[in-house]
Amino acid sequence: MRITDLLAPEAIELGVALASKNDAIEKLISLHDGAGNLSDVEGYRSAILAREAQGTTAIGEGMAIPHAKTDAVAHPALAAITVPDGVDYEAPDGQPSKLLFMIAAPSDGEVHLEVLARLMTMLMDVDWRNKLLGAASAEEFLKLIDDKEREKFPEETADEAPAAAAPAAAAAGDDDRYRVLAVTACPTGIAHTYMAAEALVQQAEKMGIRLKAETNGSGGAKNILTKDEIAAADGIIVAADKNVEMARFDGRRVVITKVADGINKPEELINRALAGDAPVYHHSGGAGEAAGDSAEGESVGRQIYKHLMEGVSHMLPFVVAGGIFIALAFLIDTIMGAPQDGGFGSNTPIAAWFKGIGGVSFGFMLAILGGYIGRSIADRPGLLVGFVGGAMAAAGCTFADPSGQSVSAGFLGALLAGFVGGYFMLWFEKVCEHIPQALDGMKPMLIFPLVGLAFIGLFMCAVNPIMIIINQGISDFLNSLGDAKILLGILLGGMMAIDMGGPINKAAYLFGVASIELGNYDMMAAVMIGGMVPPLAIALACTLFKDRWTETELKSAPVNWVMGLSFITEGAIPYAAADPLRVIPACVVGSAVAGAISMMFGCTLMAPHGGIFVFAVVGNWPMYLVALACGTVVGALMLRILKKPVTPAEEKLAEEIAAEA
């Protein structure tokens, strides 16, 4: 599919005057909507803003490529605008963005990635970019794209990979090997990945050097480097902001940097790779290193947090989907009037189906958590020990009963399995570096699995009884709290609002998930409602107290209604970042109030996500709505009290900052 197939004339507007990044986003969304590219405008806006919250999508050099992949998109499409005076899109080089493309990608399919790679390739031509900026009509704009696409990708090679992922064709003399190899990757695997690859390819061609670039996009790795190419190369560049496969570069000189340097400093990187003075990379057995983010430069706490989040991110889909299915089973039995006895949730056939399927998904939780923590620490050798250890924690295996017992070692047991098993395998890999080379082929398939399984089996059978006692003690303690649970609701609700998606927020959320496994569903209810309040409180405050906010903040506020009701706390982050000393305390108070009321009235939640969409399965949902409303109102009133009215001078300054280059 060509770029001109995705970009309709009605989705192009030239010579636009914009005051802010938010205005640019709204303009591009309106073009998509007008062209019929979206099935849910608010859903798409939420996805775009969520992506921007991760980091700006401005490329630099006057370009920005905002993008989102979501079910709110009807079909793959592009929208484009030119801004002659530029708009501050928070570009890494500080320059205003004058040429903006917005990508709308549906959740199913990856065709947009190939088209994006083409777009990135073409945008690296400065003269062509200037022609686009000077286009007098949408038709001329499209024709420039069509001509360039035909030049860069003639019909006879239309089915080949785009040049952004292709090796440079230039050769130095008769040397037909790739002197420099590169790997590019960004967190979302869309724009920056291909821009960096194309910049390196183009610079290598200018220098008469053969360079091959592997792109680690969201559709998977393309143009993968081979073992022979790695062995023959003079130097290797890894320009990445996420983990990439690094074990293959062990013993080679590797320039490791961020993906933005691949775009902005290609010549410098190539020269460093060829100079032969880059550090020799020694693989430690971990799952990979992101550019500029090696383990050596991180605190132990940061490393542990990253490994934990790796396990949690893989675990959550199983927990969320399984938990909602189980909650639906209870809801169906309730509607059908089934007795709330020991078989509650399985008394009717349809409820039993939901509970059975949900139970299977939910049952993977601890194994997935332990497995991916272990993998994050020790790569593939850590996967087996973590999975088995997590499963043994779930089953409560002991020396007396190796097959398991009725009491689980739970969340804590799975965490212990992942970390201890992962670090053991990391140590064992180093030990095995000294065994005869002839046994290297046996290590990944025989030695590592056998030793790892034996270790984790012994370890978990030894520690599970202790973990079972601890878990049982925690459960008994929570059940005995009575009215004191209100204090726990205050704590959990407040924690959800302190850093809004950061480590403290995640700690509270994980406590809620772990409590579900222990059968304490009121904790999860307090956690979710605490996470819903901050965006809702800000949206309400912007609606009622407009004099406390800048025009830009007021325009962005409506989306917070959607994000708050969907349990996406991160919607409050831009407001908290702009005025943390006032916004964060107000949100914490509102969330704490909501958590306390939820606990006070015994509200429960068996689904660990979903926001208002799972309120039907909330225990005592009327009071849960009351708790949410009270927390939102209190948070909004706190914002009214703490924030001072925006003066005309402050408003003017905000507008100037947003508009100036």
N, C-alpha and C positions, 0 to 999 in steps of 0.2 A: 504494500500500500504506500502511495506517495504522499508527500506533505500536502500537495494541492488537493488530494482526496479528502483531507481532514479540515481544510481551512476554506470556509465559504466566504464570499464577499460580504455578506451581512454580519460576519463575525470579525470584520476588520474596521477599525476607525483610525484615521490619520489626523495628525496635527492636534492632538488632545492636550488641553491644559489641565494639570492636576496639582492639587495642593499637598497631597500626602500619599504615603504607601497604601493606606486604607482606601483612599479614593481610587487608586489604580486597581486594587483588587475588586472593588465594587464595579468599576467600569468594565473590566474583563468578564466578570461574572454575568453582568447584564448582557454583554454581547453573546456569551454562550447561551444564555436563556432565550434571547431573541432569535437565535439561530436554531432553537429546538434541540440543543445538545444535552439538556439536563432533564432528568425526571423528577428531581427534588432539589430545588434551588437552595433551601436552607441546609439540607444535608451536605450539598457540595460546598457551600460557604464554610460550614463547620470543618469539613475535611481540609480545605485550603488553609484556614486559620490554624488548624492543628499542625499542619506541616510547617507553616511559618513560625510557629512557637518553638519548633526544633532548631531553627536557624534560618536566616534569610535565604531565599532562593535567587537573590541577585547574583549574577555571575561576575560582574565587574565589567570594565570597558564599555559601560553604557548599556548593558543588557540585563534582563531579568527573565527567569523562566518559572513562574509559580506553577505548581502542579499538584494534582491529587488523584489518587486511585480509589474509587468509591462506587458503591451501588447506586449513588445518586446520579450517576452519569448514564445517559440513554445510549450513547455510542461514542467511540473514540473521536475526539475533535480537538481543534485548536482555535484560539481566539488571539488576535494581535492588535496592538495599538502602537502608534509612534507619538512621542512626547517631545516636541522640538526643544522646549526649555528644560526638559529633564524632570525627574521626580526622585526624591530621596527614598530609595528602596533598601537602605541599609547595606549597600554593596560593600564587599570586603576592601575594595580600593578607595572607598569614600566618594566615588564619582556618582553623579546622578544617572539614573537609568532612562534612556531615551527610546529603546526598542524593547517591547515586552510581548512575550508569547505566553499564553496560559494554556496548559494541557489539561484536558478532561479525559480521564481514563477509567473505563469500567473495571470492576473487580475481576471479572472473568476475561482472560485473554491477555496477551503480552504484545500485540501487534504495535501498540503505541511506542514500545521501547525501540524497535527498529526504526520507526519514523523519527523518533527523537534523536537517535544516533545520527541520522541523516541531517537533521536540523542543526545539531551541534557542529557537525563537520562543515556545513556551509557558513555558519555564523562566524567561524574563525577567519573568514576572508573579510578584511577590514573594508576594502573598496566596495565589496558587494553590500556590506552592512550600510555604508553611506548611501548607496543607491536606494536601498529600502527606505531609509529615513527621508530621502528626497522624493519618494513616489508621490504623484499628484492624485492618485485615485486607488481604490481597492483593486480594480482590475489591473492597473500597472504594477501594484504591489504583488499580486498573484502571478503576473507574467514574469516578473523578476525571479520569483521563487521557482517557477516552472522551468525557466531557461537554465538557471543554475543547477537545478536537480538533474536536468537532462545532460548537462555538461559533466557533472560530477558522477552521475550514475546512469550511464547510457543503457538503453533497453537490453542490450545483449548481456549485461552484467547486473540486471535489476534484481536477480534473485540471490546475489552474493551479499555477504555481510557488508554493512556500511564502512566507509573509510575510517570512521572513528575507531573501529575495532580491527582494522586491517593493518598489516605491516607496511612501513614505508618501502617504496619500490627502489629508492635510490641506493646505489651500491658504490663502494669505494674500490676502484680497480677491479680485480677479478675475485675479490673476497666476497663470496655470496652468503656468508653467514650473517646472522644478526649480531652486530657488535653490542647493541644495547637492547635490553628487554625492559618492559615496563608493565606494572600492574596498577590500575586505577580503580578506585571505589569510593563512593560516598554513602552516607547512612541510608538514603532512600534508593540509591542505585538508579537515579534517573539523570538529571541534568549534568551535574559536575563530573560524574564518571566519564561521560563521553566527551565533554569539553576538554578535560585533562588529557585524555588519550589522543584526541585530534591535535591539540597544541603540541604535544611531544612528537607526534608523527610528522607534522608540518615542519617543525624546527629541525628534526633529523634530516628531512629531505633537503632543506636549505644548506645543511652542513655536509651533505653528501655521505650520510651515515645510514646504514640499514638498522631500523628499529622496529620491533614488534611490540604492540600494546595489547595486553589482555584487559578486558573490561569486566568488572564484577558488578553488573547491573542487577536490578530487581528481577530480571528474567533469568538470572544465573550467569555464570562466567562464560564469556565468549572469546574466541580466538586464544584459547588456552595455550600457555607456554609448555613446550615439550621438554622432556628430560635432556635430550641432546642439545636443544637450543640453549638451555640453561648452562650446560657444561661448556658450550663453545663461546658464550657471550663474554665481552670484556667487562661489562658492568650491568647492574640491575637497579631499576628505580621502582620503589613502591610508594606511590602517591595515593594514600588511602586514609579515610577517616573512620573506617570500621575494620574489624578483623578480616584478614585474608589468609589463605593457606601459605604459611611461611616455612614449613619444614623442608620443602623442596629447595630452599635457598641456603640450607645449612652449609657453612664453610665458604660461602661466596661473599664478595664485597657488595653490600647493598646500601643504596641511598634511601633511607626511610624518611618520608616527609608527609605533609598534609596534602589533600587533593587540590587545594587552592594553589599550591606552589606548582603543581603540574600544569595549571592553566596560565599562571602569571610568570613563572620562572622556568620555562622549558629548557632554554639554552644553558642556564646555570646548572640545572639538574643533569643534563646530558654531559656537560663538561666534567662535573664531579664524578659521574659514573665512569667516564673514560680515563680520568686522571689516575685511577687505581689507588686512591688514598681514602676511599670510603671505609667505614668500619666493617670488619668481617662479622657476618651474622652467625651466631651460634644458637641453634634452636634448643629451647629448654624443655620441649615436650608439651608446652601449653597449646591451647587451641589456636593460637595465632596472635599477632600483635597489630594493633592499629598504629598508623603513622603518628609519630610524636607522642605515643601513649604507651610506651613500653613499661613492663612491670618494674624495671629497675628504678624508674622515676616516680613510682607511686608508693604511697604509704600502705602498710599492711591492711589497714582498715578499708582503704579504697579498693584494694585488690579483692578482699573478701566480699565487699558489697557488689562488685562487678560479677563475681562468680555466683553470688546468691541471685542477682537479678537475671542472670542467664538461665538459671533453673526455674525461677518464677515465671519468666516470660514464656517458656515452653509449657509450663504447667497450667497456666491460667485458662487456655482454651478448653482443656479437659474439665477443669473445675467449674468454669462458668456454664458451659453447655450442659454438663452432667448435673450440676446443681439446679439449673432451671428445669430440666426434665423431671428431676425428683420432686421439686416444688410443685410442678404441674400435676404430678401424680396425686399429691395430697389435696390439691385444689379440686381435682376431678372427683375423688372419693368424697370430699366434703359436699360438692354439688349434688352428687348422687345419693347422699344421705347414708353413706356407708358408716358402720360403727367405728369409732376411734379407738380400736383395740390394738393388739400387737400386730395385726396385719394391715393396719391403716396405711393407705397408699398403694395397696395391692388387692383390695377387696373387690374391685371391678376390673374386668379384662383390659379396658383401655388404660386405666390407671396403672395396672400391673405392667403393661408394656412400657409406658413412660418411665416407671420406676426401675424396671429391669435395665433398659438401655441407658438411662441416666446413671444407674449404679455402676455399670461397666465403665462408662467414661470417667466417673468420679473415682473409681477404683484405681485408675492409672495415676492419680495425682502424686502420690508419694514416690512411686518408681520414677516418674518423669522428673520430678524435682531433684531427687538424688542423682539420677542419670546425667542430667545436663549440667548440674554443678560439677560432677566428676569430669565430664567432658570439657567444660570450660577450663578446668585446672590442668588436666593431663591429656587433652585431646582424645583420640579414639580409645586408647587403653583405659582411660578413666570412665568411659561410657558403661562398660559392663559392670564394673564394681559399683558404680553409682546406682544403676538400674536394679541390680540384684539387692544391694543394700537397702534401697528404698522400698522394694517389694518385701524384703524380710522385716523391715520396720512396720509396714502395714499389716503383715501377718502376725507379728509378735513372736517370731521364731526364737527359741532358746535351746540350750543344750538338752534340756529335759524334753522339749517338744520341738524338734527341728522343723516340722511342717507347719508350725504356727499354732496360736491359741486365740481365744476369743478377744483378748485385750490387745489393742494395737500399741506399738511404741510411738506411733503418730508422727506429727510434723517434726518434732525435735529429733526423733530417731532418723528420719529421712535426711534432715540437714546434716546430722553427724555422719551418716553414711556417705553422703556426697563429698563433704570436705575431707574427712579422714581417708576415704577410699581414693579420692583424687590426688591428694598429696602423697599418699603411699605409692601410687603408681608413678607419680612424677619422680619420686626418689628411686623407685625400682628401675625406671628407665635409665637413670644416670648410672646405677650399679651395672646395668647390662651393657653399658658402653664398653666395658672391659672384657666382655666374653669374646671368644674367637669369632672372626668375621664370617666364618663358614656357617655360623648359626644365626646370622642376621635375618635370613628368610623365615626362620621359625619363630622369631620374637613376636610379631604382631598376631599370628594365627594360633600359636600354641603356648609359648612361654608366658607372655603377658596375661592372656585369659586364664590359664591354669593357676598361676601364682596369685593373680588378682582375686579370682573366685575363692581360692582357699583362704586368703587373708580376710576378705570381707565376710565370708561365712563364719569364721572363728570370731571375728571382731563383733559382728552383730549379735551372735548368740550370747556373747559375753555381756554386751552393754544393754541389750533389749530389756532384760528384767529391771535394770535401773531406770531406763526410759519409761517403761510401763508404770513403775511406781510414781515417777515424777508426773507423768500425764494424768494418772488417776488422782494424784494429789491436787493438781491444777483444777481438774474437773470438779472435784469435791469442794475445793475452795471457792470456785466461781458459783457453784450451786448453793453454797452456804452464805453468800454475801447478803442476800435479801435486799434491804433498803440501801445498803452500801453500794449496790450496783450503780446507783445514780452517779456516784463519784467516778466510777469506771466509765460510765457513759460520757460524762464531762471530759474525762481524759482522752478517750478514743475520738470523740467528736472534734475536740480541739486540735489533736495531733493531725487530723486529716486536713486542717486548714493552715498549718504552720508553714509548710513549704510546698503545698499544692502539687503533689506528684513527685516530690523529692524523697530522700531516705526516711524522714520522719513519717511522712504520709504513707510510704510503702510499709513501714514497720507496723503502723496501726492496721493497715489493710491485711497484711499477712496474719496478724493476730486474729482478726475477724475470720479469715479463711480457716485458720487452725481451730478456732472455736466451733466452727460448723462441724468439723470432724469429731469434736468432743461432744457434740449434741447441744451446745450452748448457742442457740440461734439469735439470741437478743444482742450479742456482741456485734454480729455482722450487720444487724439492723442499725445500730448506733454508728458503726463505721460508715455505712453507705450514706446515711442521711447527713453525717458530718461532712462528707465529700461533696454532697449536692448543694449545700448552703452557700459557699463562697460565690460561685457564679450567679446564683439566684439573688443573693443579697446585693451584689453590684448592679445587676440588671434592674432590680427594684429601686435602688438608690438613684440610678441614672434616670429612671422614669419619674420619680417623685421630686428629686432634689437636683434639678438640672444645673443650678448655679454652682454646684460643687465640681463640675466636670468640664473639660475642654470639649470643643465641638467634635474633635476626632474621637474622643472617648465615648461621647453620646452616640455617634454613628455606629460604633462597634458594639454597643451595649445589647441590642436585641438578640444577637446570636448567643449571648450568655444565658438567655431563657432556655434555649434548646440544649446547650451544653450542660447546664445545671440539672435540668430534668433528666438528662441522659447519664448522669453520674460521671461527668467529665470535669473534674475539678480544675484542670489546667486552663479552662476558659478565663479564670480570674488572674492568671499570671501577668499579662500585660499591665493590668491596673495595679497589681501589687508591686511590680517592678518600678512603676512610675512614682509611687508614693508608699513605700513599704512600711514606714513608721506609723501610718494611719490605717492603711487598707488591711494589712495583715492582722493587727490586734482586733479590728472590727469583725473580720471574718472568723477569727478564732473564737471570739465571744459568741457569735451567732451559731457556729457549728457546735460549740460546747452546750449551748442551751438546747439545740435540737437533739443532741445525743442524750442529754439528761432526761428530757421529756419522753423520748423513745424508751429509755430504760424504765422510767417511772411507771409507764403504762404497759410494760411487758410486751412491747412490740417485738416480733421475731421475723427473721428472714433466712430462708434456706438457700436462696439464689445469691451467689456472691457478686453479682453485677446486674446491670440493666436499668437502674434508675426507676422512673415512674412506670416503665413498661413491665415491671415485675411486681407492681404494687398489689396486683390481684392475689399474689401468693404470700403477701405479708400478713403475719399474725397481728390482729387488731389494727387493720389498715386505717380505719377512720382516725384513730389517735395518732397514727404515723403521719397522716396528712396534717394533722394539727401541729405535730412536732416540727414538721418541715416548714409549715407556714410561720410558726413562732420563731424558729431559728432565722428564717429569711428576714422577717420584719425586724427582729432585734439587730441582726447584722446591718440592715439598711439604716436603721436609726443610729447605730454606732457610727456609721460612715457619715451620716448627717451631722453628728456631734463633733467628730474628730476632724473632718475635712473642712477647711475654710472655703468661702466662696471664691471662685476664680475671678480675679480682677481683669479689667480690659487689657491692662499691660501684660498680664500673664497669658491671656488668650492670644494676644497679638504675637508674643514671643513664641508660643507653641506653634502658631501658624507659620511664622518665619522659619523656625527650625525644621518644620515638616516640608517647607517649600524650597528652601535654599539648597544649592548644590554642595 
